[in-house]
Amino acid sequence: MINLFDQHVLGGTLSLKNRIVMAPMTRTRTSDGDIPNSLMATYYGQRAGAGLIVAEATDVAPSSKGYAMTPGIYTEAQRQGWRLVTDEVHRRGGTIFLQIWHVGRMAHQSMMPNGEAPWGVTEERAQHSDVFAHGPDGKLSFIRAGAPRRLETEEVSALAGTFAQAFANARHAGFDGVEIHAANGYLFDQFMNSILNTRGDRYGGGSAEDRARFLLEVVDAAVREFGPGRVGVRLAPFGTFNSMPADPKTEETLLYVAGELGRRGAAYMHLVYELMPSGNMESAEFRQQHVDHAVLARVRATFPGAIIWCGGFSSRASAEAALDTKLVDLIAFGRPYIGNPDLAERLKHGWPLADADRATYYTRRGEAGYTDFAPYPADGAERAAA
């Protein structure tokens, strides 16, 4: 059996102290201006026992914002705020990547610059999906995604340059690497879906090469900034979250992307469980299945880097059973990390896990449900009160 607490060398450059990954999770605790802050530094520092932390989805530009109070990486103040986080994680011996995204059509005009329409691969709206934004009454709530406008070809090319600047900012903020969020119905996923992507230009849906062109241009920019072995990509193959249509060409695209990422020296592919297509982040649930093992074996044969599995893991036994398939190298834990900052220690020693109140997942209530979880006492006493 593979031990979850074995070290792992990621991308040939980074030595991880265990095979546990803290998955990226939106928590909406930024300061005004979408600036990371000292509270966020405490939160991530508390969880530095993970072999790798992937920080929450971060906006590449004002146009990429789909959820209120998510952090950015496009201003100097945001970069300085993230430096607080990376310094604290490194002080505690951790390794941290920044997940960077553009939500595409999964946005609402109330949060877009000058109230413009969200940016889409086409004009097709995410008819059954919500974003976290200000409603007509001015209060934050989950509201239906707005109607997008189709990006012009030159705008897509320019957006790759916007990502390049974000990667430079992330490196200067002290991150060890970056993860590109190409899953869960956001912009890269929208481009890669052959049913949704009906464009006729070089980013169109006619071939896997064209469907993946935008993603790979952005990966190239990340590798130029951080070097090989420090760039990961998150994918949700066969997922239908955020109104994504089922795509008969998913495997074709996945294997093409796997081969291209391997040629570029990407550190890992982060494969997430399919999300149930419920309306919003707050009520989304994971299906209890991964990518089919036969498909994953073909990915494994194509991609020489690490593969991370994410979704539904809540015990050491389930994580090590997945590692024992030899199809994956690292296991990502999401929600268990919310209420268990010392999750790695709890898993190692078999200590019970605490549950977090879902009402505190997305809130402006400061440390409540965020940094106020006590580590489990080594003597087995009851968890201290928050």
N, C-alpha and C positions, 0 to 999 in steps of 0.2 A: 504493500500500500504506500502511495506517495504521501508524505507528511506535509500537511498544510503549512507547517512552520519551517520547512526547508528554505534555504536561501535560493534566490533565483536571479540570474544575471539577465537584465532586460536590454535588448538591443545591442548586446556586446559592450555596453558602456556603464550601465547603472546596476549596482548590486542591491537587490531588494532583500530585506531581512526576513521576509516570509512571503507566502504566495497569496496573501490577502490584499485585495484592492478595495478601497472605499470608493463606491460608485458616486458619480456626480448627482447631486440632488438640489433642485431649486429650493431655497429657504426664505427668500424675500426679507433679508435683514440689512440691506444696504442703507447707507445714509443718503440724504438728498443729493441728487446728481448721480445716482446709481454708483456711489463710491463705496468700495469695501472699507471696512473700519476695524477698530481694535476688538470689537465684539466678535467679528468674523475671524480675526486672528486667534482669539481664544478658542473658538469652536473648532477650527481646523487643528490647532496645536494640541488640543485635548485628544484628537484622534490620530496622532502621529505614530501610533503603534502599528498601523497598517503598513504593509510593505510598500504600497503606492497609494497615495491620495489623488483622485481626479476631482479637482474643484468644480463647482457648479457651473452650468451653462452660462456663458458670458458673451455679451453683445459685442459684435465686431464694429458696429456703427449704430447711430440712432435709428436707422431704417430697419435694423434687425430685431427690434424689440417686440416681443409678443406677450410678455408678462410683466406686470408692474413690479418694480423694486428688484429686478434682476441686475447684476453688476455689469459694468462695461469695461473695456480695455482700450478705449480710443481717446481718452483725455489724460493729461498729466496727473490730475488729481486721482483718477482711477488707478493709474499705474502706481502712484505712491501708496494708495490704499492697499493694493495687492502686495506691495513690498512688506507691509506689516504682517501679512499672512505668511508669505514665504519665509520671512526671517524667523517667525515663531515656529513654524513647522521644522525648519532646518535646525533651530536651536534644540528641538526635542528629538533630533535624529531621524526625521522623516524625509520622504521624497514626495514631491508634489508636481503634478501636471495641471495645466489649465485647459478645461474644455471650452472651445470657442464655437459659436454657432451663428447662423442667420436663420430666423424662423420662416422666412418666405411668406406664404399666404396665411400662416397661422398667426395673424396679428389683427389689430383693429385700428381704424383710422384715428381714433382718439389718442393713440400713443405714437403715431407716425409723425415725422417732421412736417410741420405746416398742415397737419390733418389730411395728408395725401393717402391714397389707397395703399394697402399692403402690396409688397412686391411678389409676383407670382411667376411660375414657369409659363402658365397660361392665365386666362381670365377665369378659370374654373374655381369656384369658391369651395371651401371646406364646409359643406352644408350642415354637417351634424356635429361640429366640434367647437369648443369654447376656448377663450383666452381669458386671462386674469387682468382686467382693465377697469377703467372708470365707466360706470353705466350712465344713463341719462340723468340720474339723480346726483351724479358726481361721486358716488360711493364706489369703492373697489368691490368687484364681484366677478363671477364668471359670466361672460357674455359671448354671444356667437361671433366667430371670426368674420371679419369684413370681406367684402368683394375685392379681389386683387386686380391689379393691372399687370399685363404681360411685360416682363423685362425685355428690352431690346438687346440684340446681340452684343453691341458695344458696352452696354451696361453690365452684362454678365462678365465680360473681360475686365472691366474696370473694378468690379467687385472682387475679383481675384487679387488685384492690387491692394484693395482695402484690407483683405485678410493678411496680406504680406506685412502691412504696417502693424496690424494687431499682433502678429507673431513677434515682430521686433519689440513691441511694447511689453509683451509677456516675458521675453528673455531679459529685458532690462528690469522687469519687476522681480526677477529672481526665480522664475519657474524652471524646473529641471527639464521640462518638455511640454508639449501641447497635445491635446486630443481634439480632433475635428469631429463635430457632432453631425453625422450623416445618417441618423436614425429617426424613427418615430414621427415621420411625416413632416419634417422640417425641410429647409430649402434643398439641400443636397439629395435627400430622399425623394423629393418631388421631381428633381431632374432625372433621377435614376429609374423612376417608375415608367415603364413603356406605355401604360394605359393613360396616365395623367399627362405625360410629356408628349404632346402632339406637335411640337415645334418643327419647323422645316429647316432651321439653320444648323450650324455645326454643333450646337448643343442639343439637337433634337433627339427624339426617341427612336429613330430608325435602327440604330445599331448600339451595341454595348459600348463601343468606343465613344460614340457621340453622347450617350446618356451619362457616361462617367467622366466626360472631358472636364467639366467644371470642377468636380471634386479633385481630379488628379492635378489640374493646374494649381489648385490651392495646396494640395499635398506637396507639390514641387516647391512652392514658396515657403512652406514650413520647413522642409528639409534644408533649403538654402540657409534659413535663419538658424536652426538648431543643430543641423547636421543629422546624418543617418542615426537611427537607434534612439531618437528622442521624439518621435512623432507617432501618434496612434490615431486610429480612426474607429469611431463607433458606428455600428450598423445594426439594423433590425430586419434581417431578411425575412420575407413572408409576413411582415407585420402590416396591420391595417389601421393602426392608431392614427388619430387626427384625419379621419375620412380618406385614408389612402385606399385606392382600389386594389383588389387582388391582381397580381401581376404574373402572367404565365411565363415571363422571361426573367423572373427573379434569380433563378440559379445561374443562368447564362451571365447575367450582370455581376452576380456575386463572385463567380470564378474569374471573370475578367478583371474585376477590381482586385481580387486577391493576388493574381499574378502581377499586376502593375504595382501594387504596393510592395510586393516582394522585390521587384526590380529597383524600387526606389529606396530600399533599406528601411522601410517603416518598422517601428519597434513592435507594434502589436495591432491586431484586429480585436475590437471589443464588441462581442456579439450579445445582444440583449434579448431576453425573453420577449415574445410577442405581447403587446399590451392589449387588454380588452378595449374595444372601441367605445367606451363610455365617454361622456361628454367632456370631461376635464381632468386636469392633473389630480385634483383632490379625490375623485372617486375612481380613478383608473386602477385596475387590478391586473396582476400578471397571470397569464395562462400557465398552467403547470406543464410546460413542454419547452424544450429547446429546439434549435434547428435539428432536423433529422440527422442521425449519426452518419448515415451514408453520405449525405451532402457535406457534413462537416469533415468527414474523412477526405473528401475531394478538395475541400478548402485546405486542409492540413497538408495534403500532398503538393499543393500549389504555392502556399505561402510559407516561407521559411521562418518568419518571426513568431512571436508569442501570440497565443489566442486566449482571450479572457472570456469567460462565461459570466453572465449577470442575470439576476432575477430569481427570486424565490428561495435563495439560500438563507438558512437561518441556523444551521448547526455545522459543527466540524465534520460530522459523519457524512452529511449530504455533500459537503464541499470535497471531501477526500474521495468519495465515491465518484464524483465527476472527474477529478484529477486522475483517478485510476483508469479511466477510459483511454488515457494517453492521447486524447483528442484536444485537450486544452492544457494550459500551463498555469493560469492564475484564475482565482475566483473572486468576483466582485460582490460585495454586500452593500445593499442600499439602506432600506428602512431600519434594519437592526442597528445601524450606526447612529440613528437619530437619538435613541434613548440609552445607548451604550457607548460612551466615548472610549471606554476600555474594552471594546469588543474583542480585540485580538487576545487579550489576557483572559477574558471570560471563555472564549472558545478553547484556548489552550488548557485551561484548568477545569473545564466543565462546569463553570459557575452559571447560574440561571441568568437569563436575559430579561431586562426591563422593557416594558412597553411604553411607547410615547403616545401622548394624546394627539390624535389626528387634528384636532382643532388648533393646535399650535404649529402645524407644518408651515403654513403660509400666513404670517401675521407680522405686525409691527410691535409686538409686545416685548421687545428686547430679549433678555436672557430667558424668559419663560419658555420652557420646552425646547431650548436651544443650547444653552451652556450650563444649565442648572442641574444636570444629571450627575450624581456622585458615582465615583468608581466603586466597584464591588470590593468589600473588605476581604482581605486574604484569609481572615480567620473564619469566614463563612457566616458572619453575622448578617442580619437583614440589611438591605440596601439603605444607606443613610437618606434621611429626608432631603428633598431638594431645597 
